[in-house]
Amino acid sequence: MADSYRYRCGECGHRTAWGSESQGQQAIETHYARCHPHTVPGGVVEFRKGSSGGGSGCLIALGIVVLLLIIASRH
């Protein structure tokens, strides 16, 4: 999963959907042109870091299975 950005309007609190930085910039510029003409776009940019591959959950599960097999083999 890639990093995501969401833009919030500084005038009315409108929020764009999470997406790429360029998608968010375009969406907030479109919002300002439609709802706040003659106002320079402002507000806040939110950032959400993407996952680093998501393999850690599987690795933990595999480790638990191996541990259970070791315990079961000793009985």
Secondary structure, 3 states (H helix, E strand, C coil): CCCEEEEEECCCCCECCCECHHHHHHHHHHHHHHHCCCCCCCEEEEEECCCCCCCHHHHHHHHHHHHHHHHHHCC
